[in-house]
Amino acid sequence: MSSLTIRRLIVWVVSLVLGFVVGWLIVTVGFPIIKPESAGITVEDFGTMYFLVMSVPIGLIFVTWLDMFFDTKILPE
């Protein structure tokens, strides 16, 4: 594999992991800060599909930024 392909794989993996981590932090830390009676909420309580629909777009935002920093040319200029 070429170095460009490896960089692209790294961008996708890191971005989606960061998207899931940020989504998890929003559900478990952010929601209880906004609404204290929702303390102790989990991803299962929030809903798996809702969590995916929230986390994947956050991961795509990370793809945009990491694409620029790693110069992988995933997005056309």
N, CA, C and O atoms as a Maestro MAE file, in Angstrom:
{
 s_m_m2io_version
 :::
 2.0.0
}

f_m_ct {
 s_m_title
 :::
 protein
 m_atom[308] {
  # First column is atom index #
  i_m_mmod_type
  r_m_x_coord
  r_m_y_coord
  r_m_z_coord
  i_m_residue_number
  s_m_chain_name
  s_m_pdb_residue_name
  s_m_pdb_atom_name
  i_m_atomic_number
  :::
  1 25 0.840 -1.180 0.000 1 A "MET " " N  " 7
  2 3 0.000 0.000 0.000 1 A "MET " " CA " 6
  3 2 0.884 1.241 0.000 1 A "MET " " C  " 6
  4 15 1.979 1.251 0.561 1 A "MET " " O  " 8
  5 25 0.387 2.261 -0.631 2 A "SER " " N  " 7
  6 3 1.145 3.504 -0.681 2 A "SER " " CA " 6
  7 2 0.981 4.266 0.633 2 A "SER " " C  " 6
  8 15 0.085 3.973 1.425 2 A "SER " " O  " 8
  9 25 1.838 5.224 0.846 3 A "SER " " N  " 7
  10 3 1.770 6.005 2.084 3 A "SER " " CA " 6
  11 2 0.498 6.851 2.128 3 A "SER " " C  " 6
  12 15 -0.023 7.126 3.209 3 A "SER " " O  " 8
  13 25 -0.009 7.266 0.958 4 A "LEU " " N  " 7
  14 3 -1.248 8.032 0.917 4 A "LEU " " CA " 6
  15 2 -2.427 7.188 1.401 4 A "LEU " " C  " 6
  16 15 -3.278 7.682 2.141 4 A "LEU " " O  " 8
  17 25 -2.482 5.925 0.990 5 A "THR " " N  " 7
  18 3 -3.549 5.031 1.425 5 A "THR " " CA " 6
  19 2 -3.483 4.797 2.925 5 A "THR " " C  " 6
  20 15 -4.516 4.775 3.594 5 A "THR " " O  " 8
  21 25 -2.300 4.624 3.452 6 A "ILE " " N  " 7
  22 3 -2.136 4.412 4.893 6 A "ILE " " CA " 6
  23 2 -2.566 5.657 5.656 6 A "ILE " " C  " 6
  24 15 -3.234 5.553 6.684 6 A "ILE " " O  " 8
  25 25 -2.187 6.842 5.159 7 A "ARG " " N  " 7
  26 3 -2.607 8.087 5.812 7 A "ARG " " CA " 6
  27 2 -4.119 8.246 5.769 7 A "ARG " " C  " 6
  28 15 -4.721 8.706 6.739 7 A "ARG " " O  " 8
  29 25 -4.738 7.871 4.656 8 A "ARG " " N  " 7
  30 3 -6.199 7.963 4.562 8 A "ARG " " CA " 6
  31 2 -6.879 7.023 5.547 8 A "ARG " " C  " 6
  32 15 -7.856 7.405 6.191 8 A "ARG " " O  " 8
  33 25 -6.375 5.800 5.672 9 A "LEU " " N  " 7
  34 3 -6.937 4.862 6.650 9 A "LEU " " CA " 6
  35 2 -6.787 5.393 8.066 9 A "LEU " " C  " 6
  36 15 -7.705 5.279 8.878 9 A "LEU " " O  " 8
  37 25 -5.639 5.970 8.359 10 A "ILE " " N  " 7
  38 3 -5.413 6.541 9.691 10 A "ILE " " CA " 6
  39 2 -6.397 7.678 9.948 10 A "ILE " " C  " 6
  40 15 -6.949 7.779 11.044 10 A "ILE " " O  " 8
  41 25 -6.621 8.530 8.958 11 A "VAL " " N  " 7
  42 3 -7.559 9.648 9.111 11 A "VAL " " CA " 6
  43 2 -8.963 9.136 9.399 11 A "VAL " " C  " 6
  44 15 -9.638 9.652 10.290 11 A "VAL " " O  " 8
  45 25 -9.411 8.129 8.658 12 A "TRP " " N  " 7
  46 3 -10.762 7.600 8.867 12 A "TRP " " CA " 6
  47 2 -10.909 6.945 10.233 12 A "TRP " " C  " 6
  48 15 -11.900 7.171 10.927 12 A "TRP " " O  " 8
  49 25 -9.932 6.139 10.623 13 A "VAL " " N  " 7
  50 3 -10.032 5.437 11.908 13 A "VAL " " CA " 6
  51 2 -9.989 6.427 13.066 13 A "VAL " " C  " 6
  52 15 -10.823 6.364 13.969 13 A "VAL " " O  " 8
  53 25 -9.025 7.336 13.043 14 A "VAL " " N  " 7
  54 3 -8.892 8.307 14.130 14 A "VAL " " CA " 6
  55 2 -10.128 9.204 14.199 14 A "VAL " " C  " 6
  56 15 -10.606 9.509 15.291 14 A "VAL " " O  " 8
  57 25 -10.641 9.621 13.068 15 A "SER " " N  " 7
  58 3 -11.807 10.507 13.048 15 A "SER " " CA " 6
  59 2 -13.044 9.829 13.611 15 A "SER " " C  " 6
  60 15 -13.772 10.431 14.402 15 A "SER " " O  " 8
  61 25 -13.291 8.596 13.219 16 A "LEU " " N  " 7
  62 3 -14.476 7.918 13.731 16 A "LEU " " CA " 6
  63 2 -14.347 7.590 15.213 16 A "LEU " " C  " 6
  64 15 -15.328 7.663 15.953 16 A "LEU " " O  " 8
  65 25 -13.148 7.231 15.647 17 A "VAL " " N  " 7
  66 3 -12.943 6.992 17.084 17 A "VAL " " CA " 6
  67 2 -13.172 8.282 17.865 17 A "VAL " " C  " 6
  68 15 -13.842 8.271 18.898 17 A "VAL " " O  " 8
  69 25 -12.621 9.390 17.380 18 A "LEU " " N  " 7
  70 3 -12.843 10.677 18.048 18 A "LEU " " CA " 6
  71 2 -14.315 11.062 18.035 18 A "LEU " " C  " 6
  72 15 -14.813 11.617 19.015 18 A "LEU " " O  " 8
  73 25 -15.017 10.779 16.947 19 A "GLY " " N  " 7
  74 3 -16.449 11.061 16.883 19 A "GLY " " CA " 6
  75 2 -17.225 10.291 17.926 19 A "GLY " " C  " 6
  76 15 -18.114 10.843 18.573 19 A "GLY " " O  " 8
  77 25 -16.895 9.008 18.099 20 A "PHE " " N  " 7
  78 3 -17.580 8.202 19.110 20 A "PHE " " CA " 6
  79 2 -17.224 8.654 20.517 20 A "PHE " " C  " 6
  80 15 -18.084 8.656 21.398 20 A "PHE " " O  " 8
  81 25 -15.978 9.035 20.745 21 A "VAL " " N  " 7
  82 3 -15.573 9.504 22.075 21 A "VAL " " CA " 6
  83 2 -16.270 10.819 22.415 21 A "VAL " " C  " 6
  84 15 -16.782 10.982 23.522 21 A "VAL " " O  " 8
  85 25 -16.290 11.752 21.473 22 A "VAL " " N  " 7
  86 3 -16.968 13.027 21.716 22 A "VAL " " CA " 6
  87 2 -18.464 12.804 21.908 22 A "VAL " " C  " 6
  88 15 -19.069 13.429 22.779 22 A "VAL " " O  " 8
  89 25 -19.065 11.935 21.120 23 A "GLY " " N  " 7
  90 3 -20.481 11.611 21.295 23 A "GLY " " CA " 6
  91 2 -20.763 11.012 22.651 23 A "GLY " " C  " 6
  92 15 -21.751 11.365 23.295 23 A "GLY " " O  " 8
  93 25 -19.903 10.104 23.095 24 A "TRP " " N  " 7
  94 3 -20.063 9.491 24.416 24 A "TRP " " CA " 6
  95 2 -19.930 10.540 25.515 24 A "TRP " " C  " 6
  96 15 -20.686 10.524 26.486 24 A "TRP " " O  " 8
  97 25 -18.967 11.457 25.364 25 A "LEU " " N  " 7
  98 3 -18.806 12.525 26.350 25 A "LEU " " CA " 6
  99 2 -20.013 13.452 26.377 25 A "LEU " " C  " 6
  100 15 -20.416 13.909 27.447 25 A "LEU " " O  " 8
  101 25 -20.587 13.730 25.234 26 A "ILE " " N  " 7
  102 3 -21.783 14.572 25.194 26 A "ILE " " CA " 6
  103 2 -22.929 13.901 25.943 26 A "ILE " " C  " 6
  104 15 -23.632 14.550 26.718 26 A "ILE " " O  " 8
  105 25 -23.119 12.601 25.711 27 A "VAL " " N  " 7
  106 3 -24.232 11.894 26.344 27 A "VAL " " CA " 6
  107 2 -24.003 11.745 27.844 27 A "VAL " " C  " 6
  108 15 -24.909 12.013 28.633 27 A "VAL " " O  " 8
  109 25 -22.815 11.325 28.249 28 A "THR " " N  " 7
  110 3 -22.603 11.001 29.663 28 A "THR " " CA " 6
  111 2 -22.207 12.188 30.525 28 A "THR " " C  " 6
  112 15 -22.455 12.181 31.731 28 A "THR " " O  " 8
  113 25 -21.591 13.214 29.927 29 A "VAL " " N  " 7
  114 3 -21.159 14.368 30.718 29 A "VAL " " CA " 6
  115 2 -21.963 15.619 30.367 29 A "VAL " " C  " 6
  116 15 -22.380 16.356 31.259 29 A "VAL " " O  " 8
  117 25 -22.179 15.861 29.087 30 A "GLY " " N  " 7
  118 3 -22.842 17.085 28.648 30 A "GLY " " CA " 6
  119 2 -24.309 17.162 29.025 30 A "GLY " " C  " 6
  120 15 -24.770 18.197 29.507 30 A "GLY " " O  " 8
  121 25 -25.049 16.085 28.813 31 A "PHE " " N  " 7
  122 3 -26.471 16.108 29.139 31 A "PHE " " CA " 6
  123 2 -26.728 16.324 30.624 31 A "PHE " " C  " 6
  124 15 -27.593 17.130 30.966 31 A "PHE " " O  " 8
  125 25 -26.011 15.636 31.536 32 A "PRO " " N  " 7
  126 3 -26.241 15.909 32.961 32 A "PRO " " CA " 6
  127 2 -25.868 17.336 33.379 32 A "PRO " " C  " 6
  128 15 -26.440 17.857 34.336 32 A "PRO " " O  " 8
  129 25 -24.931 17.972 32.689 33 A "ILE " " N  " 7
  130 3 -24.608 19.368 33.012 33 A "ILE " " CA " 6
  131 2 -25.772 20.272 32.614 33 A "ILE " " C  " 6
  132 15 -26.138 21.188 33.351 33 A "ILE " " O  " 8
  133 25 -26.345 20.007 31.447 34 A "ILE " " N  " 7
  134 3 -27.455 20.835 30.964 34 A "ILE " " CA " 6
  135 2 -28.730 20.569 31.761 34 A "ILE " " C  " 6
  136 15 -29.445 21.502 32.127 34 A "ILE " " O  " 8
  137 25 -29.011 19.294 32.025 35 A "LYS " " N  " 7
  138 3 -30.229 18.916 32.730 35 A "LYS " " CA " 6
  139 2 -29.838 17.972 33.875 35 A "LYS " " C  " 6
  140 15 -29.701 16.769 33.651 35 A "LYS " " O  " 8
  141 25 -29.654 18.493 35.095 36 A "PRO " " N  " 7
  142 3 -29.123 17.678 36.204 36 A "PRO " " CA " 6
  143 2 -29.957 16.446 36.550 36 A "PRO " " C  " 6
  144 15 -29.406 15.472 37.064 36 A "PRO " " O  " 8
  145 25 -31.247 16.454 36.293 37 A "GLU " " N  " 7
  146 3 -32.048 15.270 36.623 37 A "GLU " " CA " 6
  147 2 -31.780 14.099 35.686 37 A "GLU " " C  " 6
  148 15 -32.275 12.997 35.926 37 A "GLU " " O  " 8
  149 25 -31.006 14.315 34.621 38 A "SER " " N  " 7
  150 3 -30.648 13.222 33.710 38 A "SER " " CA " 6
  151 2 -29.286 12.626 34.055 38 A "SER " " C  " 6
  152 15 -28.657 11.999 33.204 38 A "SER " " O  " 8
  153 25 -28.824 12.812 35.287 39 A "ALA " " N  " 7
  154 3 -27.526 12.273 35.712 39 A "ALA " " CA " 6
  155 2 -27.562 10.752 35.646 39 A "ALA " " C  " 6
  156 15 -28.572 10.131 35.977 39 A "ALA " " O  " 8
  157 25 -26.474 10.170 35.225 40 A "GLY " " N  " 7
  158 3 -26.376 8.721 35.137 40 A "GLY " " CA " 6
  159 2 -26.914 8.158 33.833 40 A "GLY " " C  " 6
  160 15 -27.158 6.954 33.749 40 A "GLY " " O  " 8
  161 25 -27.107 8.981 32.820 41 A "ILE " " N  " 7
  162 3 -27.598 8.485 31.532 41 A "ILE " " CA " 6
  163 2 -26.480 7.729 30.825 41 A "ILE " " C  " 6
  164 15 -25.314 8.115 30.901 41 A "ILE " " O  " 8
  165 25 -26.838 6.668 30.149 42 A "THR " " N  " 7
  166 3 -25.880 5.879 29.387 42 A "THR " " CA " 6
  167 2 -26.263 5.926 27.911 42 A "THR " " C  " 6
  168 15 -27.309 6.459 27.539 42 A "THR " " O  " 8
  169 25 -25.402 5.361 27.088 43 A "VAL " " N  " 7
  170 3 -25.685 5.312 25.657 43 A "VAL " " CA " 6
  171 2 -26.912 4.439 25.406 43 A "VAL " " C  " 6
  172 15 -27.704 4.730 24.510 43 A "VAL " " O  " 8
  173 25 -27.074 3.383 26.181 44 A "GLU " " N  " 7
  174 3 -28.249 2.518 26.010 44 A "GLU " " CA " 6
  175 2 -29.532 3.257 26.369 44 A "GLU " " C  " 6
  176 15 -30.558 3.081 25.712 44 A "GLU " " O  " 8
  177 25 -29.475 4.095 27.423 45 A "ASP " " N  " 7
  178 3 -30.643 4.896 27.779 45 A "ASP " " CA " 6
  179 2 -30.944 5.929 26.703 45 A "ASP " " C  " 6
  180 15 -32.107 6.197 26.401 45 A "ASP " " O  " 8
  181 25 -29.899 6.508 26.124 46 A "PHE " " N  " 7
  182 3 -30.057 7.518 25.084 46 A "PHE " " CA " 6
  183 2 -30.587 6.899 23.802 46 A "PHE " " C  " 6
  184 15 -31.391 7.509 23.098 46 A "PHE " " O  " 8
  185 25 -30.141 5.699 23.502 47 A "GLY " " N  " 7
  186 3 -30.552 5.005 22.285 47 A "GLY " " CA " 6
  187 2 -29.373 4.828 21.347 47 A "GLY " " C  " 6
  188 15 -28.671 5.784 21.017 47 A "GLY " " O  " 8
  189 25 -29.169 3.601 20.927 48 A "THR " " N  " 7
  190 3 -28.011 3.299 20.090 48 A "THR " " CA " 6
  191 2 -28.092 3.998 18.736 48 A "THR " " C  " 6
  192 15 -27.091 4.530 18.256 48 A "THR " " O  " 8
  193 25 -29.257 4.001 18.126 49 A "MET " " N  " 7
  194 3 -29.390 4.658 16.820 49 A "MET " " CA " 6
  195 2 -29.212 6.165 16.935 49 A "MET " " C  " 6
  196 15 -28.576 6.784 16.082 49 A "MET " " O  " 8
  197 25 -29.776 6.761 17.992 50 A "TYR " " N  " 7
  198 3 -29.588 8.198 18.201 50 A "TYR " " CA " 6
  199 2 -28.106 8.510 18.407 50 A "TYR " " C  " 6
  200 15 -27.597 9.519 17.916 50 A "TYR " " O  " 8
  201 25 -27.426 7.632 19.138 51 A "PHE " " N  " 7
  202 3 -25.998 7.825 19.381 51 A "PHE " " CA " 6
  203 2 -25.212 7.760 18.073 51 A "PHE " " C  " 6
  204 15 -24.327 8.585 17.843 51 A "PHE " " O  " 8
  205 25 -25.526 6.791 17.216 52 A "LEU " " N  " 7
  206 3 -24.840 6.685 15.928 52 A "LEU " " CA " 6
  207 2 -25.130 7.879 15.027 52 A "LEU " " C  " 6
  208 15 -24.235 8.398 14.361 52 A "LEU " " O  " 8
  209 25 -26.395 8.311 15.013 53 A "VAL " " N  " 7
  210 3 -26.776 9.446 14.174 53 A "VAL " " CA " 6
  211 2 -26.098 10.724 14.670 53 A "VAL " " C  " 6
  212 15 -25.898 11.650 13.883 53 A "VAL " " O  " 8
  213 25 -25.743 10.798 15.948 54 A "MET " " N  " 7
  214 3 -25.038 11.956 16.477 54 A "MET " " CA " 6
  215 2 -23.528 11.829 16.285 54 A "MET " " C  " 6
  216 15 -22.874 12.814 15.946 54 A "MET " " O  " 8
  217 25 -22.964 10.646 16.493 55 A "SER " " N  " 7
  218 3 -21.509 10.475 16.519 55 A "SER " " CA " 6
  219 2 -20.869 10.430 15.129 55 A "SER " " C  " 6
  220 15 -19.765 10.943 14.946 55 A "SER " " O  " 8
  221 25 -21.531 9.837 14.170 56 A "VAL " " N  " 7
  222 3 -20.942 9.733 12.831 56 A "VAL " " CA " 6
  223 2 -20.734 11.115 12.195 56 A "VAL " " C  " 6
  224 15 -19.662 11.352 11.640 56 A "VAL " " O  " 8
  225 25 -21.708 12.042 12.248 57 A "PRO " " N  " 7
  226 3 -21.426 13.375 11.698 57 A "PRO " " CA " 6
  227 2 -20.311 14.113 12.448 57 A "PRO " " C  " 6
  228 15 -19.555 14.870 11.839 57 A "PRO " " O  " 8
  229 25 -20.205 13.900 13.748 58 A "ILE " " N  " 7
  230 3 -19.093 14.493 14.494 58 A "ILE " " CA " 6
  231 2 -17.780 13.913 13.982 58 A "ILE " " C  " 6
  232 15 -16.797 14.639 13.841 58 A "ILE " " O  " 8
  233 25 -17.755 12.614 13.704 59 A "GLY " " N  " 7
  234 3 -16.566 11.990 13.133 59 A "GLY " " CA " 6
  235 2 -16.231 12.556 11.759 59 A "GLY " " C  " 6
  236 15 -15.057 12.703 11.420 59 A "GLY " " O  " 8
  237 25 -17.253 12.875 10.963 60 A "LEU " " N  " 7
  238 3 -17.008 13.459 9.646 60 A "LEU " " CA " 6
  239 2 -16.414 14.863 9.749 60 A "LEU " " C  " 6
  240 15 -15.655 15.283 8.876 60 A "LEU " " O  " 8
  241 25 -16.755 15.577 10.797 61 A "ILE " " N  " 7
  242 3 -16.120 16.879 11.024 61 A "ILE " " CA " 6
  243 2 -14.633 16.678 11.284 61 A "ILE " " C  " 6
  244 15 -13.805 17.438 10.783 61 A "ILE " " O  " 8
  245 25 -14.290 15.647 12.073 62 A "PHE " " N  " 7
  246 3 -12.881 15.341 12.306 62 A "PHE " " CA " 6
  247 2 -12.182 14.909 11.017 62 A "PHE " " C  " 6
  248 15 -11.008 15.221 10.819 62 A "PHE " " O  " 8
  249 25 -12.888 14.198 10.141 63 A "VAL " " N  " 7
  250 3 -12.303 13.810 8.851 63 A "VAL " " CA " 6
  251 2 -11.904 15.063 8.069 63 A "VAL " " C  " 6
  252 15 -10.829 15.110 7.471 63 A "VAL " " O  " 8
  253 25 -12.761 16.061 8.076 64 A "THR " " N  " 7
  254 3 -12.476 17.289 7.337 64 A "THR " " CA " 6
  255 2 -11.195 17.944 7.831 64 A "THR " " C  " 6
  256 15 -10.343 18.330 7.030 64 A "THR " " O  " 8
  257 25 -11.054 18.071 9.138 65 A "TRP " " N  " 7
  258 3 -9.875 18.729 9.692 65 A "TRP " " CA " 6
  259 2 -8.617 17.878 9.542 65 A "TRP " " C  " 6
  260 15 -7.562 18.399 9.179 65 A "TRP " " O  " 8
  261 25 -8.712 16.588 9.812 66 A "LEU " " N  " 7
  262 3 -7.525 15.740 9.690 66 A "LEU " " CA " 6
  263 2 -7.099 15.598 8.230 66 A "LEU " " C  " 6
  264 15 -5.911 15.450 7.941 66 A "LEU " " O  " 8
  265 25 -8.062 15.641 7.311 67 A "ASP " " N  " 7
  266 3 -7.721 15.616 5.893 67 A "ASP " " CA " 6
  267 2 -6.855 16.815 5.534 67 A "ASP " " C  " 6
  268 15 -5.909 16.697 4.755 67 A "ASP " " O  " 8
  269 25 -7.183 17.960 6.101 68 A "MET " " N  " 7
  270 3 -6.395 19.156 5.813 68 A "MET " " CA " 6
  271 2 -4.989 19.036 6.425 68 A "MET " " C  " 6
  272 15 -4.000 19.375 5.776 68 A "MET " " O  " 8
  273 25 -4.903 18.555 7.668 69 A "PHE " " N  " 7
  274 3 -3.604 18.491 8.343 69 A "PHE " " CA " 6
  275 2 -2.695 17.393 7.787 69 A "PHE " " C  " 6
  276 15 -1.483 17.587 7.701 69 A "PHE " " O  " 8
  277 25 -3.264 16.241 7.409 70 A "PHE " " N  " 7
  278 3 -2.473 15.129 6.900 70 A "PHE " " CA " 6
  279 2 -2.280 15.193 5.381 70 A "PHE " " C  " 6
  280 15 -1.512 14.409 4.823 70 A "PHE " " O  " 8
  281 25 -2.965 16.113 4.715 71 A "ASP " " N  " 7
  282 3 -2.883 16.298 3.269 71 A "ASP " " CA " 6
  283 2 -3.158 14.985 2.528 71 A "ASP " " C  " 6
  284 15 -2.378 14.551 1.680 71 A "ASP " " O  " 8
  285 25 -4.298 14.366 2.877 72 A "THR " " N  " 7
  286 3 -4.664 13.097 2.255 72 A "THR " " CA " 6
  287 2 -5.503 13.251 0.998 72 A "THR " " C  " 6
  288 15 -5.692 12.286 0.257 72 A "THR " " O  " 8
  289 25 -6.007 14.447 0.752 73 A "LYS " " N  " 7
  290 3 -6.819 14.754 -0.423 73 A "LYS " " CA " 6
  291 2 -8.068 13.874 -0.530 73 A "LYS " " C  " 6
  292 15 -8.467 13.481 -1.626 73 A "LYS " " O  " 8
  293 25 -8.685 13.568 0.631 74 A "ILE " " N  " 7
  294 3 -9.954 12.856 0.624 74 A "ILE " " CA " 6
  295 2 -11.031 13.768 0.047 74 A "ILE " " C  " 6
  296 15 -11.838 13.346 -0.782 74 A "ILE " " O  " 8
  297 25 -11.035 15.013 0.489 75 A "LEU " " N  " 7
  298 3 -11.965 16.002 -0.033 75 A "LEU " " CA " 6
  299 2 -11.287 16.803 -1.136 75 A "LEU " " C  " 6
  300 15 -10.138 17.214 -0.975 75 A "LEU " " O  " 8
  301 25 -11.968 17.034 -2.247 76 A "PRO " " N  " 7
  302 3 -11.332 17.823 -3.313 76 A "PRO " " CA " 6
  303 2 -11.180 19.270 -2.863 76 A "PRO " " C  " 6
  304 15 -11.944 19.772 -2.038 76 A "PRO " " O  " 8
  305 25 -10.180 19.916 -3.425 77 A "GLU " " N  " 7
  306 3 -9.919 21.302 -3.034 77 A "GLU " " CA " 6
  307 2 -10.791 22.266 -3.747 77 A "GLU " " C  " 6
  308 15 -10.689 23.472 -3.524 77 A "GLU " " O  " 8
  :::
 }
 m_bond[307] {
  # First column is bond index #
  i_m_from
  i_m_to
  i_m_order
  :::
  1 1 2 1
  2 2 3 1
  3 3 4 2
  4 3 5 1
  5 5 6 1
  6 6 7 1
  7 7 8 2
  8 7 9 1
  9 9 10 1
  10 10 11 1
  11 11 12 2
  12 11 13 1
  13 13 14 1
  14 14 15 1
  15 15 16 2
  16 15 17 1
  17 17 18 1
  18 18 19 1
  19 19 20 2
  20 19 21 1
  21 21 22 1
  22 22 23 1
  23 23 24 2
  24 23 25 1
  25 25 26 1
  26 26 27 1
  27 27 28 2
  28 27 29 1
  29 29 30 1
  30 30 31 1
  31 31 32 2
  32 31 33 1
  33 33 34 1
  34 34 35 1
  35 35 36 2
  36 35 37 1
  37 37 38 1
  38 38 39 1
  39 39 40 2
  40 39 41 1
  41 41 42 1
  42 42 43 1
  43 43 44 2
  44 43 45 1
  45 45 46 1
  46 46 47 1
  47 47 48 2
  48 47 49 1
  49 49 50 1
  50 50 51 1
  51 51 52 2
  52 51 53 1
  53 53 54 1
  54 54 55 1
  55 55 56 2
  56 55 57 1
  57 57 58 1
  58 58 59 1
  59 59 60 2
  60 59 61 1
  61 61 62 1
  62 62 63 1
  63 63 64 2
  64 63 65 1
  65 65 66 1
  66 66 67 1
  67 67 68 2
  68 67 69 1
  69 69 70 1
  70 70 71 1
  71 71 72 2
  72 71 73 1
  73 73 74 1
  74 74 75 1
  75 75 76 2
  76 75 77 1
  77 77 78 1
  78 78 79 1
  79 79 80 2
  80 79 81 1
  81 81 82 1
  82 82 83 1
  83 83 84 2
  84 83 85 1
  85 85 86 1
  86 86 87 1
  87 87 88 2
  88 87 89 1
  89 89 90 1
  90 90 91 1
  91 91 92 2
  92 91 93 1
  93 93 94 1
  94 94 95 1
  95 95 96 2
  96 95 97 1
  97 97 98 1
  98 98 99 1
  99 99 100 2
  100 99 101 1
  101 101 102 1
  102 102 103 1
  103 103 104 2
  104 103 105 1
  105 105 106 1
  106 106 107 1
  107 107 108 2
  108 107 109 1
  109 109 110 1
  110 110 111 1
  111 111 112 2
  112 111 113 1
  113 113 114 1
  114 114 115 1
  115 115 116 2
  116 115 117 1
  117 117 118 1
  118 118 119 1
  119 119 120 2
  120 119 121 1
  121 121 122 1
  122 122 123 1
  123 123 124 2
  124 123 125 1
  125 125 126 1
  126 126 127 1
  127 127 128 2
  128 127 129 1
  129 129 130 1
  130 130 131 1
  131 131 132 2
  132 131 133 1
  133 133 134 1
  134 134 135 1
  135 135 136 2
  136 135 137 1
  137 137 138 1
  138 138 139 1
  139 139 140 2
  140 139 141 1
  141 141 142 1
  142 142 143 1
  143 143 144 2
  144 143 145 1
  145 145 146 1
  146 146 147 1
  147 147 148 2
  148 147 149 1
  149 149 150 1
  150 150 151 1
  151 151 152 2
  152 151 153 1
  153 153 154 1
  154 154 155 1
  155 155 156 2
  156 155 157 1
  157 157 158 1
  158 158 159 1
  159 159 160 2
  160 159 161 1
  161 161 162 1
  162 162 163 1
  163 163 164 2
  164 163 165 1
  165 165 166 1
  166 166 167 1
  167 167 168 2
  168 167 169 1
  169 169 170 1
  170 170 171 1
  171 171 172 2
  172 171 173 1
  173 173 174 1
  174 174 175 1
  175 175 176 2
  176 175 177 1
  177 177 178 1
  178 178 179 1
  179 179 180 2
  180 179 181 1
  181 181 182 1
  182 182 183 1
  183 183 184 2
  184 183 185 1
  185 185 186 1
  186 186 187 1
  187 187 188 2
  188 187 189 1
  189 189 190 1
  190 190 191 1
  191 191 192 2
  192 191 193 1
  193 193 194 1
  194 194 195 1
  195 195 196 2
  196 195 197 1
  197 197 198 1
  198 198 199 1
  199 199 200 2
  200 199 201 1
  201 201 202 1
  202 202 203 1
  203 203 204 2
  204 203 205 1
  205 205 206 1
  206 206 207 1
  207 207 208 2
  208 207 209 1
  209 209 210 1
  210 210 211 1
  211 211 212 2
  212 211 213 1
  213 213 214 1
  214 214 215 1
  215 215 216 2
  216 215 217 1
  217 217 218 1
  218 218 219 1
  219 219 220 2
  220 219 221 1
  221 221 222 1
  222 222 223 1
  223 223 224 2
  224 223 225 1
  225 225 226 1
  226 226 227 1
  227 227 228 2
  228 227 229 1
  229 229 230 1
  230 230 231 1
  231 231 232 2
  232 231 233 1
  233 233 234 1
  234 234 235 1
  235 235 236 2
  236 235 237 1
  237 237 238 1
  238 238 239 1
  239 239 240 2
  240 239 241 1
  241 241 242 1
  242 242 243 1
  243 243 244 2
  244 243 245 1
  245 245 246 1
  246 246 247 1
  247 247 248 2
  248 247 249 1
  249 249 250 1
  250 250 251 1
  251 251 252 2
  252 251 253 1
  253 253 254 1
  254 254 255 1
  255 255 256 2
  256 255 257 1
  257 257 258 1
  258 258 259 1
  259 259 260 2
  260 259 261 1
  261 261 262 1
  262 262 263 1
  263 263 264 2
  264 263 265 1
  265 265 266 1
  266 266 267 1
  267 267 268 2
  268 267 269 1
  269 269 270 1
  270 270 271 1
  271 271 272 2
  272 271 273 1
  273 273 274 1
  274 274 275 1
  275 275 276 2
  276 275 277 1
  277 277 278 1
  278 278 279 1
  279 279 280 2
  280 279 281 1
  281 281 282 1
  282 282 283 1
  283 283 284 2
  284 283 285 1
  285 285 286 1
  286 286 287 1
  287 287 288 2
  288 287 289 1
  289 289 290 1
  290 290 291 1
  291 291 292 2
  292 291 293 1
  293 293 294 1
  294 294 295 1
  295 295 296 2
  296 295 297 1
  297 297 298 1
  298 298 299 1
  299 299 300 2
  300 299 301 1
  301 301 302 1
  302 302 303 1
  303 303 304 2
  304 303 305 1
  305 305 306 1
  306 306 307 1
  307 307 308 2
  :::
 }
}
